[in-house]
Amino acid sequence: MKASQFSENAQLIAFVLQKGAEWNPDVIDALERTWGKLRYKGKLFAFDQTPYYTPEMGEGLCRGVVSFEKEIPPETIAEEKEHSNALELTMAQAENPEMRQVNIDIGYMDMDKVVLPSYKRGPFKLYAGKGVWLDMLLTYAKGLFHPTAWAFEDFKRNPYQHDLQLIRERFKKAGKGRL
């Protein structure tokens, strides 16, 4: 059997960190200009488990997940990571480009897991080339997404559970996944 018979597209998703509990229309517009129409837009949740981004982005941060109609071969996620970093820089404060207005964790979901690329290595990350490391943060089993032991705190609490299940269901219903 050829290896290509096992190739599957993955659902392109993004975990978006921004100020405020309502989606910023400029952020949604920028996401759609970069990756195309949204398939699903989840709820925003308070990002209050770590002050890591506060010095850069300020107080009142919230994070939510979106999915796009666009699907990708998983091996191309490094290119999407480059696009997300470029978009963050484009949306940064003009007077201080080091101060981001939005943090976009682009990634993919297949029927079994959620994977986010990173430029930071780590003991549980796998190297994907182009300076990108892959971090499998959630696995899907028995109808739920389960955080890995090394997942970030908000993924361990996983307020995104409902949204991720809906994204997975829409991806599945669209009959996608197979190349």
VOROTOR-31212 format. One record per residue (C-alpha): x negated, y, z; residue number from 1. Coordinates in Angstrom, 1 decimal. Example, Ala and Ser with C-alpha at 12.3 -4.5 7.8 and 13.67 -1.06 7.14 Angstrom:
// residues 2
NODE      px      py      pz  num
NODE   -12.3    -4.5     7.8    1
NODE   -13.7    -1.1     7.1    2
END
This chain:
// residues 179
NODE      px      py      pz  num
NODE     0.0     0.0     0.0    1
NODE    -1.3     3.5    -0.9    2
NODE    -2.0     5.9     1.9    3
NODE     0.1     8.5     0.1    4
NODE     3.2     6.4     0.8    5
NODE     2.8     7.3     4.5    6
NODE     2.4    11.0     3.9    7
NODE     5.1    13.2     5.4    8
NODE     5.7    16.9     5.4    9
NODE     6.0    18.5     8.8   10
NODE     8.4    21.3    10.0   11
NODE     6.5    24.6    10.3   12
NODE     7.3    26.2    13.6   13
NODE     6.0    29.1    15.7   14
NODE     6.0    29.9    19.3   15
NODE     6.2    33.7    19.5   16
NODE     5.2    35.8    22.5   17
NODE     6.5    39.4    22.5   18
NODE     7.7    42.1    24.8   19
NODE    11.4    42.0    25.7   20
NODE    14.1    39.4    26.1   21
NODE    15.7    40.1    22.6   22
NODE    14.0    39.2    19.4   23
NODE    12.1    42.2    17.9   24
NODE    13.5    42.6    14.4   25
NODE    10.1    43.8    13.1   26
NODE     8.6    40.5    14.3   27
NODE    11.3    38.4    12.7   28
NODE    10.9    40.4     9.5   29
NODE     7.1    39.9     9.5   30
NODE     7.4    36.2    10.2   31
NODE     9.8    35.8     7.2   32
NODE     7.6    37.9     4.9   33
NODE     4.7    35.6     5.8   34
NODE     6.3    32.1     5.9   35
NODE     9.8    32.6     4.3   36
NODE    13.3    32.3     5.7   37
NODE    13.9    31.0     9.2   38
NODE    15.7    27.7     9.5   39
NODE    16.2    28.3    13.3   40
NODE    15.6    31.0    15.8   41
NODE    15.6    29.9    19.5   42
NODE    16.2    31.7    22.7   43
NODE    13.5    33.9    24.3   44
NODE    12.4    32.9    27.8   45
NODE    10.4    34.8    30.4   46
NODE     6.7    34.1    30.0   47
NODE     5.9    34.4    33.7   48
NODE     3.7    31.4    34.6   49
NODE     0.4    33.2    33.9   50
NODE    -0.7    36.8    33.7   51
NODE    -3.2    35.9    30.9   52
NODE    -1.7    38.1    28.2   53
NODE    -0.6    41.0    30.5   54
NODE    -3.8    43.1    30.2   55
NODE    -3.5    42.9    26.4   56
NODE     0.2    42.9    25.8   57
NODE     1.7    44.4    28.9   58
NODE     4.6    43.3    31.3   59
NODE     7.9    41.8    30.4   60
NODE     6.7    39.2    28.0   61
NODE     9.0    36.5    26.6   62
NODE     8.3    33.5    24.3   63
NODE    10.6    31.6    22.0   64
NODE    10.3    29.2    19.2   65
NODE    11.4    29.5    15.5   66
NODE    11.3    27.2    12.6   67
NODE    11.0    28.0     8.9   68
NODE    12.6    26.5     5.9   69
NODE     9.0    26.0     4.8   70
NODE     7.6    22.6     5.5   71
NODE     3.9    21.7     5.2   72
NODE     1.6    18.8     4.8   73
NODE     0.1    18.6     8.3   74
NODE    -3.4    18.7     7.0   75
NODE    -2.8    22.4     5.9   76
NODE    -2.1    23.7     9.4   77
NODE    -5.6    25.4     9.5   78
NODE    -4.6    27.7     6.6   79
NODE    -1.4    28.6     8.5   80
NODE    -3.4    29.4    11.6   81
NODE    -5.4    31.9     9.5   82
NODE    -2.2    33.5     8.3   83
NODE    -0.9    33.8    11.9   84
NODE    -4.1    35.5    13.1   85
NODE    -4.0    37.9    10.2   86
NODE    -0.4    38.7    10.9   87
NODE    -1.2    39.4    14.6   88
NODE    -3.9    41.8    13.6   89
NODE    -1.6    43.5    11.1   90
NODE     1.0    44.1    13.9   91
NODE    -1.6    45.2    16.5   92
NODE    -1.7    48.7    17.9   93
NODE    -3.2    51.0    15.2   94
NODE    -5.2    53.0    17.8   95
NODE    -6.5    49.8    19.4   96
NODE    -6.5    46.7    17.2   97
NODE    -7.6    44.5    20.1   98
NODE    -4.2    45.1    21.7   99
NODE    -1.8    42.7    20.1  100
NODE     2.0    43.4    20.0  101
NODE     2.8    39.8    19.3  102
NODE     1.1    36.4    19.8  103
NODE     2.0    33.8    17.2  104
NODE     1.2    30.2    18.0  105
NODE     1.9    28.6    14.6  106
NODE     2.2    24.9    14.6  107
NODE     4.1    21.9    13.2  108
NODE     6.7    19.4    14.4  109
NODE     7.1    16.0    12.9  110
NODE     9.5    13.4    14.1  111
NODE     7.2    12.4    17.0  112
NODE     5.3    15.4    18.3  113
NODE     4.6    19.2    18.4  114
NODE     1.0    20.2    17.4  115
NODE    -0.5    23.6    17.7  116
NODE    -3.9    24.6    16.1  117
NODE    -6.4    26.5    18.0  118
NODE    -9.8    28.1    17.5  119
NODE   -10.8    26.9    21.0  120
NODE   -12.1    23.4    21.5  121
NODE   -11.1    21.4    24.4  122
NODE   -11.4    17.8    25.8  123
NODE    -8.0    16.7    24.4  124
NODE    -8.1    18.6    21.1  125
NODE    -9.1    16.9    17.9  126
NODE   -11.2    18.8    15.3  127
NODE    -9.4    19.4    12.0  128
NODE   -12.1    21.4    10.2  129
NODE   -12.4    25.1     9.4  130
NODE   -13.1    25.8    13.0  131
NODE    -9.6    24.6    14.0  132
NODE    -8.8    22.2    16.8  133
NODE    -5.4    20.4    17.1  134
NODE    -3.6    20.3    20.4  135
NODE    -0.7    17.9    20.7  136
NODE     1.4    19.5    23.4  137
NODE     4.7    17.7    23.2  138
NODE     5.7    14.1    22.3  139
NODE     9.2    13.0    21.4  140
NODE    10.6     9.9    22.9  141
NODE    14.1     8.7    24.1  142
NODE    15.7    11.9    22.9  143
NODE    13.5    14.4    24.6  144
NODE    10.2    16.3    24.1  145
NODE     7.8    15.4    26.8  146
NODE     4.8    17.6    27.7  147
NODE     1.3    16.1    27.6  148
NODE    -0.7    16.2    30.9  149
NODE    -2.9    19.1    29.4  150
NODE     0.0    21.2    28.1  151
NODE     0.3    24.8    29.1  152
NODE     2.5    25.5    32.1  153
NODE     5.5    26.8    30.0  154
NODE     5.4    23.7    27.9  155
NODE     5.4    21.6    31.1  156
NODE     8.6    23.4    32.3  157
NODE     9.7    23.3    28.7  158
NODE    12.5    25.8    28.5  159
NODE    12.3    25.2    24.7  160
NODE    13.7    21.7    25.0  161
NODE    17.1    22.5    23.6  162
NODE    15.7    24.6    20.8  163
NODE    13.2    22.0    19.9  164
NODE    15.8    19.3    19.8  165
NODE    17.9    21.4    17.4  166
NODE    14.9    22.2    15.2  167
NODE    14.1    18.4    15.0  168
NODE    17.7    17.6    14.2  169
NODE    17.9    20.2    11.4  170
NODE    14.6    19.0    10.1  171
NODE    15.9    15.4    10.1  172
NODE    19.3    16.3     8.6  173
NODE    17.6    18.2     5.8  174
NODE    16.2    14.8     4.8  175
NODE    12.8    16.2     5.0  176
NODE     9.5    14.7     6.1  177
NODE     8.7    12.5     3.2  178
NODE     6.6    13.8     0.4  179
END
